[in-house]
Amino acid sequence: MNENKMVPLVVKQILSIEESLVVKSKAELTLIYIQQGKGVVCFDSQNIPFQKGKLFLIPFDTQYIFKSEKDSKVLIVECPQYFITQIRLESDRIETCDNMYKLTYITHNFHTKEGCVFHIKEDGILAEQLLFTIEREYLNPIQDYLIIRQCMAIILNLVARNLRQNDFSLTKESKKNQDVMKLITYVQKNIANRKSLSLESLSKEFGIAKSYVGEYFKKQAGVSLQDYILDYKLKLVEIRLKHSTMRLKEITFELDFNDESHLSKIFKKFKGMSPSKYRILHKD
């Protein structure tokens, strides 16, 4: 059997949205590409317009409702954790780690909230062609997994580049936006290094008074620094429980919790169940 035929992602096309389409991602990342039509997408009590050519990136366990004004056709690509992991491993070899860090950033922050609009027109055209290639190869009886994986890797890099372009445009208007995005990226990159996330280290890294770091972060990000760090770490715990065979002891060590008991207690407090029960209920 050709190992390239084992494609760990799902591709499907919705030919018509008559009224609404509810998408709640159970994959690490779900891409929704609008092939035709227009309407609004609802999430977190917000309504964002969509139209042909718009690409939405929906992170794990997040619900979006697409309401079409007329017949709309969408392409859905669901990428589970192990697919993203494979791309990340390959990125080490082709020197695109920065874009993979950026992917982690956008799937857990406000960048994904309004969908990814390609600011570079040519990149949007290329992404569309790549998505169609993925769809065609997925339906091909002699599909080649490597083609699909490489197409997706390029799409994710295009998304990352356009997000950075958008960041640059925003930061020309506001230096504060630039500073807080750098701070959030730094926090995510060093999420497992408690020393690097100390007020002293953050103060030194970003030139902010130690006594003002927490206040500054909350003012700019809308959530306290400690709450953000904990929420992000728990999201990573969820992903590992659901998509890996890592023992709780290994997760505790990797993400720098005090001990297994500490992690279990915090997880149960915020997720309503123990890590072991969560794994049983959500394991692939």
Phi, psi and chi 1 to 4 in degrees:
 res  aa     phi    psi   chi1   chi2   chi3   chi4
   1 MET       -  136.8  179.0  177.2  179.3      -
   2 ASN   -76.0  116.9 -176.9   -5.7      -      -
   3 GLU   -63.5  -20.9   63.8  177.1    5.6      -
   4 ASN   -68.1  -12.8  -71.3  -14.7      -      -
   5 LYS   -82.0  -10.7  -66.3 -172.1   68.8  175.4
   6 MET   -85.4   89.8  -61.1 -176.2   66.3      -
   7 VAL   -97.8  109.5 -176.9      -      -      -
   8 PRO   -85.6   45.2   34.9  -36.0      -      -
   9 LEU  -146.6  164.5   83.7  169.6      -      -
  10 VAL  -120.0  131.8  175.9      -      -      -
  11 VAL  -121.6  127.9  179.0      -      -      -
  12 LYS  -146.9  151.3   51.4 -170.5  174.4 -176.1
  13 GLN  -116.6  128.7 -173.4 -178.0   66.7      -
  14 ILE   -99.0  110.9  -53.0  -62.6      -      -
  15 LEU   -73.2  -27.5  -63.1  176.4      -      -
  16 SER  -153.7  127.4  177.8      -      -      -
  17 ILE  -101.3  100.1  -55.9  176.9      -      -
  18 GLU   -71.6  -44.2  -64.0 -179.5   -4.0      -
  19 GLU  -127.3  -63.5  -66.3 -176.3   -3.7      -
  20 SER  -149.8  155.0   64.7      -      -      -
  21 LEU  -128.1  119.9  170.9   66.3      -      -
  22 VAL   -97.2  124.4  178.5      -      -      -
  23 VAL  -123.1  115.5  177.6      -      -      -
  24 LYS  -119.6  106.6 -174.3  168.3 -175.5  179.0
  25 SER   -68.0  126.8  176.4      -      -      -
  26 LYS  -109.6    4.8  -71.6  -57.2  178.8 -177.0
  27 ALA   -99.5  165.0      -      -      -      -
  28 GLU   -59.3  -35.8  170.0   65.2    4.7      -
  29 LEU  -151.0  132.2  178.6   66.4      -      -
  30 THR  -120.9  129.9  -63.5      -      -      -
  31 LEU  -103.1  129.7  -78.4   68.7      -      -
  32 ILE  -117.6  114.2  -52.9  -70.7      -      -
  33 TYR  -109.8  126.1 -177.2   71.2      -      -
  34 ILE   -84.0  110.8  -49.8  -59.7      -      -
  35 GLN   -86.2  -30.8  -65.8  178.7  -63.4      -
  36 GLN  -161.3  161.3   71.9  176.4   40.7      -
  37 GLY    91.2 -177.6      -      -      -      -
  38 LYS  -156.3  167.3   62.4  179.7 -178.5  177.9
  39 GLY   168.3 -149.0      -      -      -      -
  40 VAL  -132.9  150.1  -64.7      -      -      -
  41 VAL  -114.6  133.8   58.0      -      -      -
  42 CYS  -111.5  134.8  -50.5      -      -      -
  43 PHE  -162.7  142.8   61.6   92.6      -      -
  44 ASP    48.4   42.0  -67.9  -18.7      -      -
  45 SER    64.5   20.9  -59.8      -      -      -
  46 GLN  -114.3  150.8  -61.7 -175.3   58.0      -
  47 ASN  -123.0  115.7  -64.8  -44.0      -      -
  48 ILE  -116.3  126.9  -56.7  -62.2      -      -
  49 PRO   -67.6  146.9   24.8  -33.9      -      -
  50 PHE  -130.5  158.6   68.7   77.7      -      -
  51 GLN  -156.1  176.9   59.6 -173.7   11.2      -
  52 LYS   -53.3  133.7 -178.5 -177.5 -177.3  -60.8
  53 GLY    94.5   -4.4      -      -      -      -
  54 LYS   -87.2  138.9 -171.3  145.6 -173.0  175.8
  55 LEU  -117.3  124.2  177.5   65.9      -      -
  56 PHE  -106.6  137.3  -71.4   86.5      -      -
  57 LEU  -111.0  114.2  -76.0   77.9      -      -
  58 ILE  -109.9  115.2  -57.7  178.4      -      -
  59 PRO   -74.4  170.6   25.9  -32.6      -      -
  60 PHE   -53.3  135.9  169.9   73.8      -      -
  61 ASP    61.1   32.6 -151.6   26.1      -      -
  62 THR  -117.6  136.6  -56.1      -      -      -
  63 GLN  -106.9  130.4  178.4  171.8  -68.2      -
  64 TYR  -123.1  143.5  -80.8   53.3      -      -
  65 ILE  -119.6  116.8  -58.6  175.8      -      -
  66 PHE   -95.0  119.9  -67.9   81.1      -      -
  67 LYS  -112.5  117.5  -62.6 -179.0  178.4  179.4
  68 SER   -93.2  136.9  177.1      -      -      -
  69 GLU   -79.7  -26.8  -64.6  178.0    5.5      -
  70 LYS  -151.4  175.6   58.8  179.5 -178.5  178.8
  71 ASP   -50.2  123.5  -75.4  -11.6      -      -
  72 SER  -121.5  145.3  -64.1      -      -      -
  73 LYS  -118.0  129.0 -177.2  167.0   66.0  173.6
  74 VAL  -128.8  151.9  -58.2      -      -      -
  75 LEU  -113.3  127.7 -177.3   65.6      -      -
  76 ILE  -114.3  128.2  -57.6  176.2      -      -
  77 VAL  -124.4  116.6 -179.4      -      -      -
  78 GLU  -103.0  122.1  -61.0  173.4  -11.0      -
  79 CYS  -112.5  108.3  -53.3      -      -      -
  80 PRO   -71.5  170.6   27.2  -34.5      -      -
  81 GLN   -57.9  -43.3  172.1   63.8   27.6      -
  82 TYR   -68.4  -23.8   42.4   83.6      -      -
  83 PHE   -71.2  -45.6 -176.0   83.0      -      -
  84 ILE   -62.5  -39.8  -62.8  -62.8      -      -
  85 THR   -60.8  -41.4  -62.4      -      -      -
  86 GLN   -63.0  -41.6 -175.4   61.1   41.1      -
  87 ILE   -63.3  -40.4  -67.9  177.6      -      -
  88 ARG   -65.0  -39.3 -176.3  176.3  -74.7  110.0
  89 LEU   -64.2  -40.7  -69.1  173.3      -      -
  90 GLU   -67.7  -32.5  -71.1 -174.3  -14.9      -
  91 SER   -63.4  -28.0   76.1      -      -      -
  92 ASP   -61.5  -34.9  -69.1  -22.2      -      -
  93 ARG   -81.1  -29.2  -64.5 -165.0  -68.1  -88.4
  94 ILE  -104.7   12.7   59.5  176.8      -      -
  95 GLU    60.5   48.0  -60.8 -179.8   -8.7      -
  96 THR  -125.2   31.0   56.3      -      -      -
  97 CYS   -58.2  -35.4  -70.7      -      -      -
  98 ASP   -58.6  -40.4  179.2   60.1      -      -
  99 ASN   -68.6  -31.2  -77.6  -19.6      -      -
 100 MET   -71.3  -36.7  -65.2  -58.5  103.1      -
 101 TYR   -62.8  -38.8  -77.6  125.5      -      -
 102 LYS   -65.1  -37.2 -170.8   68.0  172.9 -176.6
 103 LEU   -61.5  -44.9  173.7   62.9      -      -
 104 THR   -58.6  -40.2  -58.6      -      -      -
 105 TYR   -60.9  -51.1  175.3   41.7      -      -
 106 ILE   -71.7  -27.2   65.3  176.4      -      -
 107 THR   -77.4   -6.8   54.9      -      -      -
 108 HIS  -124.0   10.4  -67.7   89.6      -      -
 109 ASN  -138.8 -173.8  -71.7  -81.8      -      -
 110 PHE   -67.6  -12.1   52.5   83.7      -      -
 111 HIS   -59.4  -32.9  -76.1  -76.0      -      -
 112 THR   -83.1  -11.8   56.4      -      -      -
 113 LYS   -61.0  -36.2  -65.0  -60.8 -174.9 -178.2
 114 GLU  -110.1   15.8  -62.8 -175.7    6.3      -
 115 GLY    79.9  157.3      -      -      -      -
 116 CYS   -92.9  108.5  172.3      -      -      -
 117 VAL   -90.5  125.7  176.5      -      -      -
 118 PHE   -73.9  111.8  -77.2  101.9      -      -
 119 HIS   -79.1  -22.8  -59.9  -83.0      -      -
 120 ILE   -97.8  107.9  -55.5  171.8      -      -
 121 LYS   -54.7  -44.3 -178.3  179.3  179.0 -179.8
 122 GLU   -63.1  -32.9  -67.9   76.4   11.1      -
 123 ASP   -67.7  -37.0  -75.5   -2.8      -      -
 124 GLY   -63.5  -41.1      -      -      -      -
 125 ILE   -64.6  -43.9  -65.2  173.0      -      -
 126 LEU   -65.1  -41.3  176.8   55.8      -      -
 127 ALA   -61.4  -40.7      -      -      -      -
 128 GLU   -60.8  -45.0 -179.8 -179.7   47.4      -
 129 GLN   -63.1  -39.2  -65.7  170.5  -17.3      -
 130 LEU   -67.2  -38.8  -70.3  166.9      -      -
 131 LEU   -64.6  -41.1  -76.7  165.4      -      -
 132 PHE   -65.6  -35.8  -70.5  157.4      -      -
 133 THR   -64.6  -41.9  -61.6      -      -      -
 134 ILE   -61.2  -45.3  -70.3  172.4      -      -
 135 GLU   -61.1  -46.6 -179.3 -174.4   21.2      -
 136 ARG   -63.7  -43.2 -176.8  177.2   65.9 -111.7
 137 GLU   -70.1  -34.6 -164.5   63.2   32.1      -
 138 TYR   -62.2  -36.5 -175.7   81.6      -      -
 139 LEU   -87.4   -7.3  -62.9  173.5      -      -
 140 ASN   -74.2  125.3 -169.2  -24.5      -      -
 141 PRO   -56.7  -27.5  -24.1   35.4      -      -
 142 ILE  -112.7   43.8   54.1  172.0      -      -
 143 GLN   -55.9  150.3   62.5 -174.2 -147.4      -
 144 ASP  -115.1  110.8 -169.7  -33.4      -      -
 145 TYR   -58.0  -36.2  171.2   45.5      -      -
 146 LEU   -62.6  -37.2  -66.2  178.3      -      -
 147 ILE   -62.9  -46.0  -67.3  176.2      -      -
 148 ILE   -62.2  -46.7  -66.2  176.3      -      -
 149 ARG   -64.3  -41.2 -162.6  167.5   67.9 -155.0
 150 GLN   -69.5  -37.3  -71.7  167.6    7.0      -
 151 CYS   -61.8  -44.2  -75.2      -      -      -
 152 MET   -65.4  -39.1 -177.1   58.0   66.4      -
 153 ALA   -60.8  -40.8      -      -      -      -
 154 ILE   -66.8  -41.3  -65.2  171.5      -      -
 155 ILE   -59.5  -45.9  -70.8  172.8      -      -
 156 LEU   -64.0  -36.1  -64.5  177.9      -      -
 157 ASN   -68.4  -37.4  -81.9  -81.5      -      -
 158 LEU   -64.1  -42.8  -69.8  173.0      -      -
 159 VAL   -60.2  -47.0  169.0      -      -      -
 160 ALA   -59.7  -42.5      -      -      -      -
 161 ARG   -64.0  -40.7  178.9  164.6   71.3 -178.0
 162 ASN   -70.6  -33.3  -81.2  -96.7      -      -
 163 LEU   -66.2  -39.6  -75.0  170.5      -      -
 164 ARG   -65.1  -37.2  -78.5 -159.6  -60.3  -89.9
 165 GLN   -63.1  -40.6  175.5   65.8   30.8      -
 166 ASN   -66.1  -40.7 -173.8   45.2      -      -
 167 ASP   -57.7  -43.9  -71.0  -10.2      -      -
 168 PHE   -62.9  -41.4  178.0   74.9      -      -
 169 SER   -63.1  -41.1  -61.5      -      -      -
 170 LEU   -67.2  -40.1  -70.5  173.6      -      -
 171 THR   -73.1  -21.8   54.7      -      -      -
 172 LYS   -66.0  -27.9  -71.3 -161.1  -60.2 -177.2
 173 GLU   -88.0  -28.4  -59.9  174.7    5.4      -
 174 SER  -150.1  114.4  173.0      -      -      -
 175 LYS   -66.3  -28.7 -174.8  178.0 -176.7  -60.4
 176 LYS   -63.3  -38.3  -73.1 -174.9  177.6 -179.7
 177 ASN   -60.1  -42.4  -74.7  -18.9      -      -
 178 GLN   -62.9  -45.2  179.5 -175.1   34.0      -
 179 ASP   -64.0  -45.4  -68.8  -18.8      -      -
 180 VAL   -69.8  -33.6   74.9      -      -      -
 181 MET   -67.2  -38.2  -76.3 -171.6  -74.8      -
 182 LYS   -64.5  -39.3  -75.1 -177.1  177.6  179.7
 183 LEU   -64.8  -44.9 -179.6   52.8      -      -
 184 ILE   -64.5  -42.9  -70.1  173.9      -      -
 185 THR   -61.0  -41.8  -58.8      -      -      -
 186 TYR   -62.7  -44.4  174.5   87.3      -      -
 187 VAL   -60.0  -46.4  168.3      -      -      -
 188 GLN   -65.5  -40.3  -68.8 -166.0  -14.7      -
 189 LYS   -65.4  -32.1 -175.3  176.1 -179.8 -179.5
 190 ASN  -109.7   25.2  -65.2  -80.6      -      -
 191 ILE   -59.6  -25.8 -163.4   65.5      -      -
 192 ALA   -98.0    9.1      -      -      -      -
 193 ASN  -119.2   95.1 -171.8  -28.4      -      -
 194 ARG   -59.3  -37.7 -168.3  177.2  -50.7 -175.7
 195 LYS   -63.9  -40.5 -176.2  177.1  179.5  179.6
 196 SER   -68.0  -21.4  -64.8      -      -      -
 197 LEU   -98.2    6.4  -62.2 -178.2      -      -
 198 SER   -69.2  155.9   68.1      -      -      -
 199 LEU   -59.1  -36.6  -65.9  179.3      -      -
 200 GLU   -63.8  -45.0 -176.4  176.5   -6.6      -
 201 SER   -67.4  -43.1  -65.3      -      -      -
 202 LEU   -64.2  -39.0  -69.1  169.8      -      -
 203 SER   -61.4  -44.5  173.0      -      -      -
 204 LYS   -68.8  -40.8 -176.4  177.4  179.9  179.7
 205 GLU   -66.6  -38.3  179.7   73.8   20.7      -
 206 PHE  -114.0    4.5  -66.7   95.3      -      -
 207 GLY    66.4   34.1      -      -      -      -
 208 ILE  -112.9  138.3  -56.8  172.4      -      -
 209 ALA   -55.7  135.8      -      -      -      -
 210 LYS   -53.4  -39.3  179.6  179.7  176.0 -179.2
 211 SER   -72.8  -12.3   59.9      -      -      -
 212 TYR  -109.4   -8.8 -176.9   60.5      -      -
 213 VAL   -56.3  -50.7  170.9      -      -      -
 214 GLY   -62.3  -45.4      -      -      -      -
 215 GLU   -63.7  -41.2 -179.2 -178.4  -15.0      -
 216 TYR   -62.8  -45.5  173.0   80.7      -      -
 217 PHE   -62.3  -46.7 -172.3   91.0      -      -
 218 LYS   -64.0  -39.2 -174.5  170.4 -176.1  178.2
 219 LYS   -64.3  -39.3 -177.3  177.9  179.9 -179.6
 220 GLN   -87.1  -35.9  -60.6  -58.4  -38.4      -
 221 ALA   -98.7  -14.9      -      -      -      -
 222 GLY    83.0    7.3      -      -      -      -
 223 VAL  -149.6  150.4   62.3      -      -      -
 224 SER   -67.4  154.2   73.3      -      -      -
 225 LEU   -59.9  -45.1  175.2   61.1      -      -
 226 GLN   -66.0  -39.4  -67.1  -54.2  -45.8      -
 227 ASP   -65.3  -38.6  -75.8  -11.1      -      -
 228 TYR   -64.8  -46.9  180.0   84.8      -      -
 229 ILE   -59.8  -45.6  -69.2  172.9      -      -
 230 LEU   -65.1  -44.5  179.2   58.5      -      -
 231 ASP   -61.7  -41.7 -179.1   70.4      -      -
 232 TYR   -67.9  -41.0 -173.1   69.0      -      -
 233 LYS   -65.3  -40.3  -70.7  177.9   77.2  167.8
 234 LEU   -66.7  -33.7  -71.4  177.2      -      -
 235 LYS   -63.4  -40.7  175.0   61.2   72.0  174.3
 236 LEU   -66.4  -36.1  -64.3  178.1      -      -
 237 VAL   -62.2  -45.4  172.8      -      -      -
 238 GLU   -56.4  -46.1  -74.6 -175.0   82.8      -
 239 ILE   -61.2  -42.7  -68.5  171.7      -      -
 240 ARG   -69.7  -37.6  -78.4  150.2 -179.9   74.8
 241 LEU   -65.0  -38.3  -69.8  172.9      -      -
 242 LYS   -81.2  -37.3 -173.1  175.5 -171.5  -61.0
 243 HIS  -115.2    4.5  -61.5  -68.2      -      -
 244 SER  -135.4  173.2   79.8      -      -      -
 245 THR  -106.2   15.7   57.9      -      -      -
 246 MET   -60.7  137.3  -68.3  177.5   67.3      -
 247 ARG   -75.3  156.6  -66.3  175.5  -62.8  172.6
 248 LEU   -58.9  -35.2 -169.0   61.1      -      -
 249 LYS   -61.1  -40.1 -178.1  177.8 -179.3  179.4
 250 GLU   -68.8  -40.6  -65.8  172.5  -44.3      -
 251 ILE   -64.8  -41.3  -62.7  173.5      -      -
 252 THR   -58.8  -45.5  -60.9      -      -      -
 253 PHE   -68.0  -45.5  177.9   77.7      -      -
 254 GLU   -60.8  -43.0 -179.9 -164.2   15.9      -
 255 LEU   -97.0    8.7  -62.5  177.8      -      -
 256 ASP    61.9   44.5 -161.0   21.5      -      -
 257 PHE   -83.8  162.8  -75.9   92.4      -      -
 258 ASN   -60.3  -51.6  -68.4  -22.5      -      -
 259 ASP  -163.7  176.9   51.0   46.8      -      -
 260 GLU   -60.9  -40.7  -69.5 -180.0   64.2      -
 261 SER   -62.6  -40.4  176.4      -      -      -
 262 HIS   -63.8  -46.1  176.4 -125.3      -      -
 263 LEU   -63.0  -45.0  171.6   53.7      -      -
 264 SER   -61.3  -42.3  -65.4      -      -      -
 265 LYS   -64.8  -45.6 -176.2  176.9  179.6  179.7
 266 ILE   -67.1  -43.7  -68.1  178.2      -      -
 267 PHE   -59.9  -45.6 -168.4   90.3      -      -
 268 LYS   -65.0  -36.8 -173.0  172.4 -176.9  178.6
 269 LYS   -62.4  -43.2  177.1 -179.3  177.6 -179.5
 270 PHE   -95.7  -22.8  -72.1   93.0      -      -
 271 LYS  -108.9   -7.1  -58.5  -58.4  177.1 -179.3
 272 GLY    80.0    6.7      -      -      -      -
 273 MET  -159.6  162.8   65.8 -176.3   74.4      -
 274 SER   -73.0  158.6   67.0      -      -      -
 275 PRO   -56.1  -39.7  -27.2   36.6      -      -
 276 SER   -65.6  -40.6   58.0      -      -      -
 277 LYS   -67.9  -39.7 -175.9  174.9 -179.1  179.9
 278 TYR   -60.5  -42.6 -178.0   91.3      -      -
 279 ARG   -63.3  -41.5  167.9  164.7  -88.5  167.0
 280 ILE   -63.8  -42.4  -68.6  171.9      -      -
 281 LEU   -74.1  -28.4  -69.7  177.0      -      -
 282 HIS  -116.2   -0.9  -64.1   86.7      -      -
 283 LYS   -61.7  134.9 -172.3   66.0  177.7  176.1
 284 ASP   -62.1      -  -74.9  -19.8      -      -
